[in-house]
């Protein structure tokens, strides 16, 4: 029994299609690899943002440790603190 060339080509192409489908859609396939690579880039971007924020906060801490005027400014602006001898006037903005 001899397999014709046409049948052989169909079997060969079917095997190639199945192999490529397996490479793309299995649990460790190319699609999952691309998804994970994208997720890694996203997480690295978040890490970079957090490191920049941490650096800026460290700079602010250092400036607060060295400057009494800076401490007073932050206390007034963020925490609405004032000296006992000062009068506070609140202005509502519409």
Buried (B, 14 or more C-beta within 10 A) or exposed (E): EEEEEEEEEEEEEEEEEEEEEEEEEEEEBEEEEEEEEEEEEEEEEEEEEEEEEEEEEEEEEEEEEEEEEEEEEBEEEEEEEEEEEEEEEEEEEE
